[in-house]
Amino acid sequence: MKNKLIDLVNISKSYDGVTVLDELNLYIRENEFLTLLGPSGCGKTTTLRILGGFERPDHGNVFFNGNDITGLPPNKRQLNTVFQKYALFPHMSVAENISFGLKIKNKPQGYIDDKIRYALKLVNMDGYENRYPAALSGGQQQRVAIARAIVNEPKVLLLDEP
C-alpha cells in the first residue's frame, strides 16, 4: 500500500463565527485522483486553499509526504493550484504567463522555452504563445492556467472547479 502523500488532520476553519470545516480528516495516497463534491459553501475551496497554503486552518495540521507543511507559504509547497478565477497576468502574453514560475526559480531560458512548447501542446494551444489573456476565451484562459501550473512539475495539482 502506498504512503499518504497528503494528510489533513483535524482541520477546522471558521469565518466570522461560521464553521466551514469542522475537524476534517482526509488523506490522499500517491497517484490517487480525488474529487471533492458538495454544495456551494460546504468548504471545498477552503480545503484547497488550506492545502495550497493560501489559508491557515484555525486548528489542525497539513502533512505532505509525512512533513508538516501547515505553516509553509504556497511557493514552498510541492503543489500548484488552479482556482476558479485563473489569475492570469493581463499584461503578459500566454508564454510569459506560463513561464512566470520558472523565471522566479531562475531556470535557464532554453529549459523555459522547451517547457512552454510542451505545455502548450499538452493543452492543445500551440501557436497561442504571443496572445494576451483578453484575446482568449474562458476555456482557453483555463488551459493557460493549467499549463502554467504543470510546467512547474508539482507533485500535486489542485483544480478548483476546472
C-alpha distance (Angstrom), angle and dihedral (degrees) to the residues before:
residue distance angle dihedral
M1 . . .
K2 3.80 . .
N3 3.79 121.7 .
K4 3.75 122.7 -105.7
L5 3.80 109.3 -90.1
I6 3.80 93.5 -174.3
D7 3.78 124.1 24.3
L8 3.79 122.8 179.5
V9 3.80 109.7 -166.6
N10 3.82 122.3 -164.9
I11 3.81 93.7 -29.8
S12 3.80 115.2 -175.0
K13 3.80 128.1 175.9
S14 3.79 131.7 173.1
Y15 3.78 133.2 -177.0
D16 3.80 119.3 -157.5
G17 3.80 91.1 -18.9
V18 3.81 94.5 -49.0
T19 3.81 113.0 118.9
V20 3.80 110.8 -135.7
L21 3.81 98.4 169.8
D22 3.80 120.3 27.2
E23 3.82 116.0 -169.0
L24 3.83 93.5 -38.6
N25 3.80 114.6 -169.4
L26 3.79 116.7 -171.7
Y27 3.77 135.2 151.2
I28 3.78 133.1 -171.3
R29 3.78 123.6 -162.8
E30 3.80 124.7 -144.5
N31 3.84 113.9 -74.7
E32 3.79 93.1 11.9
F33 3.79 121.3 135.2
L34 3.79 115.0 -143.3
T35 3.79 131.4 -174.0
L36 3.79 122.7 -165.7
L37 3.80 110.0 -151.0
G38 3.77 127.8 -176.6
P39 3.77 145.5 111.0
S40 3.77 123.8 -64.7
G41 3.79 111.6 -74.3
C42 3.81 96.9 22.0
G43 3.83 95.0 117.7
K44 3.81 105.0 -95.8
T45 3.80 95.3 126.5
T46 3.81 91.4 39.2
T47 3.81 89.0 55.0
L48 3.82 90.8 51.2
R49 3.81 91.4 46.1
I50 3.81 90.5 52.2
L51 3.82 91.0 47.6
G52 3.80 90.5 49.1
G53 3.81 93.6 48.4
F54 3.81 95.1 -114.6
E55 3.83 91.8 115.5
R56 3.79 132.0 32.3
P57 3.79 118.3 -136.6
D58 3.79 116.4 -121.6
H59 3.79 87.0 -134.3
G60 3.79 136.2 5.5
N61 3.77 138.2 39.8
V62 3.79 139.7 -90.2
F63 3.80 116.8 -144.2
F64 3.81 126.5 -167.5
N65 3.81 116.6 -170.8
G66 3.80 88.1 -16.7
N67 3.82 94.6 -53.2
D68 3.79 121.5 116.2
I69 3.82 105.8 -119.8
T70 3.82 97.0 166.7
G71 3.81 92.6 118.5
L72 3.81 98.6 38.0
P73 3.82 118.7 111.3
P74 3.83 118.9 -122.5
N75 3.82 94.5 -99.7
K76 3.82 91.0 58.2
R77 3.82 94.8 53.8
Q78 3.80 124.4 90.8
L79 3.77 93.3 -127.2
N80 3.77 139.6 79.5
T81 3.78 129.2 -146.9
V82 3.80 129.7 -150.0
F83 3.80 108.1 -162.8
Q84 3.82 130.6 -159.7
K85 3.80 88.5 -98.5
Y86 3.75 102.9 50.7
A87 3.82 97.4 -145.0
L88 3.79 94.6 -143.0
F89 3.78 115.0 171.6
P90 3.83 104.5 -110.5
H91 3.83 93.5 -155.1
M92 3.81 92.7 54.2
S93 3.79 128.7 78.1
V94 3.79 121.5 -120.2
A95 3.82 90.0 -97.3
E96 3.81 92.0 49.0
N97 3.81 91.1 49.2
I98 3.80 91.9 49.8
S99 3.81 93.6 46.7
F100 3.81 96.3 46.0
G101 3.82 97.2 99.2
L102 3.78 92.8 42.8
K103 3.81 91.5 52.7
I104 3.80 90.4 49.9
K105 3.82 86.5 54.8
N106 3.84 89.6 50.7
K107 3.81 94.4 -121.4
P108 3.84 115.7 172.2
Q109 3.81 116.3 -93.5
G110 3.82 93.8 -118.5
Y111 3.79 90.2 54.7
I112 3.82 90.3 47.7
D113 3.81 92.5 49.9
D114 3.82 91.2 50.4
K115 3.81 91.2 49.2
I116 3.82 92.1 49.2
R117 3.82 91.4 51.9
Y118 3.80 91.9 46.8
A119 3.81 93.9 47.9
L120 3.81 94.4 46.2
K121 3.79 90.4 50.7
L122 3.80 91.1 47.5
V123 3.83 92.3 54.1
N124 3.83 92.1 40.4
M125 3.82 95.6 -113.8
D126 3.81 103.6 119.5
G127 3.80 109.3 155.8
Y128 3.82 95.6 28.2
E129 3.81 96.9 95.0
N130 3.82 95.4 108.1
R131 3.80 97.5 45.5
Y132 3.79 123.3 100.9
P133 3.82 126.6 -128.7
A134 3.83 93.3 -107.5
A135 3.82 89.0 61.3
L136 3.82 92.9 54.5
S137 3.78 131.6 84.2
G138 3.80 119.1 -117.5
G139 3.80 90.7 -101.3
Q140 3.80 91.4 50.5
Q141 3.81 90.8 49.4
Q142 3.79 88.7 51.9
R143 3.81 91.0 52.1
V144 3.82 90.7 50.3
A145 3.81 89.2 52.1
I146 3.81 90.0 50.7
A147 3.82 90.8 47.8
R148 3.82 89.7 50.3
A149 3.79 89.4 53.5
I150 3.80 98.5 45.6
V151 3.82 96.8 49.2
N152 3.81 86.7 68.9
E153 3.82 89.5 60.0
P154 3.79 95.2 -134.0
K155 3.79 119.5 -165.9
V156 3.82 86.1 -132.9
L157 3.80 130.6 28.2
L158 3.81 114.8 -159.1
L159 3.81 117.4 -161.5
D160 3.80 119.8 -167.8
E161 3.82 107.0 -155.9
P162 3.80 96.5 -28.9
